[in-house]
């Protein structure tokens, strides 16, 4: 999740790709999504990236 805080768009994209892989994996999806949801800066950055 540290990659979300990066100023580099390449690192941010890498972070998103890694989180996506965990989020869609049956074994890790629940825990990953819980960690994302409770981490306000990650949610804010994710929304910002979607704009």
C-alpha distance (Angstrom), angle and dihedral (degrees) to the residues before:
residue distance angle dihedral
X1 . . .
X2 3.78 . .
X3 3.78 89.5 .
X4 3.81 89.1 67.9
X5 3.80 89.5 65.9
X6 3.77 92.9 53.7
X7 3.78 121.7 112.0
X8 3.79 89.2 -141.9
X9 3.79 114.3 94.6
X10 3.82 88.8 -154.0
X11 3.81 91.2 57.2
X12 3.80 91.1 45.3
X13 3.80 90.3 51.9
X14 3.80 90.1 49.1
X15 3.81 89.5 51.5
X16 3.79 91.8 50.6
X17 3.79 91.5 49.5
X18 3.80 92.4 49.9
X19 3.81 92.8 48.0
X20 3.79 90.4 47.6
X21 3.80 91.3 54.2
X22 3.80 90.8 52.9
X23 3.81 92.8 43.0
X24 3.81 93.8 54.6
X25 3.81 94.7 42.8
X26 3.81 110.8 100.4
X27 3.82 92.9 -140.9
X28 3.80 97.2 49.6
X29 3.80 106.0 25.8
X30 3.81 98.7 94.1
X31 3.79 95.9 48.9
X32 3.80 92.9 41.2
X33 3.79 93.8 51.3
X34 3.81 91.3 46.6
X35 3.80 90.4 54.0
X36 3.80 92.0 47.6
X37 3.80 94.2 48.1
X38 3.81 95.1 50.9
X39 3.80 92.8 46.2
X40 3.81 103.0 82.2
X41 3.83 95.9 -172.5
X42 3.82 90.3 54.7
X43 3.81 91.6 50.2
X44 3.81 91.3 47.1
X45 3.80 92.6 48.1
X46 3.81 91.3 47.1
X47 3.80 91.5 53.5
X48 3.80 90.5 45.4
X49 3.81 90.2 53.1
X50 3.80 91.0 52.3
X51 3.81 93.1 56.5
